[in-house]
Amino acid sequence: MNVQPSFDQINRRAWNSRDALREFTRDKTWTDPGEEAAFAWCESECHDQPLLDIGIGAGRTIPLMKQISSDYTGIDYTASLLDEARARFPDTTLHQMDARDMSALPSSHYALTAFSWNGIDCVSYEDRVLILKEMFRVTRPGGLVLFSSHNRDGPGFRENIWTLMPRFTFNPLRYGWRTLRTMRVLPLSSYNYVRHSRFHRNHEGYSIKTASAHYFGILIVYTTLIEQRRQLASLGFMPGVAFSCSDGHCIGDAVQTDDAWWLHFVARKPPAA
Ligand SMILES: C[S@@+](CC[C@H](N)C(=O)[O-])C[C@H]1O[C@@H](n2cnc3c(N)ncnc32)[C@H](O)[C@@H]1O
């Protein structure tokens, strides 16, 4: 069965929700130590160079990436989030664009092309390939591509509706607060979980599953360190580095990644011959 149209519709509905706007406009800097480490790894060679930021949402990464270079371009396909980003960060080059087709952007131009906070997981696996090919095209030879992706070996993959139940504590106030929070999110989350779990699929190196974000309102691709490295190599990228979201450590080949909800990948486009 082709789940493609529904996959896209489900996630677009989530990006247009009030919950997404609230989440993306919360005062935040780095999502996790791995993101900070991945950008730090790229910083010196991308300093003052052209940067492309894909899936900017309400603009969390704009000030972070502009610290690396003022030659910054951001894109997102969700008009409401882009409007918010424009209002928060005037004088920033922002375009409404789908990452699957960035033909309006020049080839071989950007020193760093980033798609942060697992945005690339929010399209089907076939479309993920289109996006990675587009990221390859717009990046200059020798330049870097950075993105994060949910880890199928990590704790997030085991999330389900029971994960929302209040964790027990002997502190009655805290337990009461947790119970109230569960009661608030449970109805919509259960409804969405049941609706979206019919799209769950397991494949050789990746799975499709709903995630608790936006009340189980999104479908995402979970992949593995090995599969992601294989995919990047098959698309022509040189071997790169990966960082764990939990501690920001660089991940070697034989390392367990089962404590990381997601992983940050940095890959390099081969330099011109
Ligand atoms: C998880 S949010 C991250 C937002 C922002 N990068 C941040 O870190 O706060 C994913 C963002 O990617 C955007 N997005 C998802 N798929 C996209 C696509 N195919 N093309 C462009 N933007 C996309 C969504 O609209 C959403 O704003």
The ligand as an SDF file (V2000), in Angstrom:
LIG
                    3D

 27 29  0  0  0  0  0  0  0  0999 V2000
   10.5320   19.5390   13.6670 C   0  0  0  0  0  0  0  0  0  0  0  0
   10.1980   21.0400   12.8410 S   0  0  0  0  0  0  0  0  0  0  0  0
   11.7120   21.9160   13.1280 C   0  0  0  0  0  0  0  0  0  0  0  0
   11.5830   23.3920   13.0260 C   0  0  0  0  0  0  0  0  0  0  0  0
   12.8770   24.1680   13.2270 C   0  0  0  0  0  0  0  0  0  0  0  0
   13.9520   23.6830   12.3670 N   0  0  0  0  0  0  0  0  0  0  0  0
   13.3370   24.1170   14.6640 C   0  0  0  0  0  0  0  0  0  0  0  0
   14.3370   23.4670   14.9120 O   0  0  0  0  0  0  0  0  0  0  0  0
   12.6810   24.7240   15.5250 O   0  0  0  0  0  0  0  0  0  0  0  0
   10.2710   20.5600   11.1620 C   0  0  0  0  0  0  0  0  0  0  0  0
   10.0830   21.7260   10.1840 C   0  0  0  0  0  0  0  0  0  0  0  0
   10.3900   21.2290    8.8820 O   0  0  0  0  0  0  0  0  0  0  0  0
    9.4640   21.7330    7.9620 C   0  0  0  0  0  0  0  0  0  0  0  0
    9.4110   20.7620    6.8580 N   0  0  0  0  0  0  0  0  0  0  0  0
    9.0630   19.4500    6.9290 C   0  0  0  0  0  0  0  0  0  0  0  0
    9.1300   18.8810    5.7120 N   0  0  0  0  0  0  0  0  0  0  0  0
    9.5300   19.8580    4.8620 C   0  0  0  0  0  0  0  0  0  0  0  0
    9.7780   19.9030    3.4690 C   0  0  0  0  0  0  0  0  0  0  0  0
    9.6080   18.8260    2.6870 N   0  0  0  0  0  0  0  0  0  0  0  0
   10.1920   21.0570    2.9260 N   0  0  0  0  0  0  0  0  0  0  0  0
   10.3580   22.1720    3.6890 C   0  0  0  0  0  0  0  0  0  0  0  0
   10.1190   22.2070    5.0160 N   0  0  0  0  0  0  0  0  0  0  0  0
    9.7200   21.0650    5.5910 C   0  0  0  0  0  0  0  0  0  0  0  0
    8.1560   21.8510    8.7360 C   0  0  0  0  0  0  0  0  0  0  0  0
    7.2900   22.7990    8.1630 O   0  0  0  0  0  0  0  0  0  0  0  0
    8.6670   22.2840   10.1160 C   0  0  0  0  0  0  0  0  0  0  0  0
    8.7300   23.6720   10.2110 O   0  0  0  0  0  0  0  0  0  0  0  0
  1  2  1  0
  2  3  1  0
  2 10  1  0
  3  4  1  0
  4  5  1  0
  5  6  1  0
  5  7  1  0
  7  8  2  0
  7  9  1  0
 10 11  1  0
 11 12  1  0
 11 26  1  0
 12 13  1  0
 13 14  1  0
 13 24  1  0
 14 15  1  0
 14 23  1  0
 15 16  2  0
 16 17  1  0
 17 18  1  0
 17 23  2  0
 18 19  1  0
 18 20  2  0
 20 21  1  0
 21 22  2  0
 22 23  1  0
 24 25  1  0
 24 26  1  0
 26 27  1  0
M  CHG  2   2   1   9  -1
M  END
$$$$
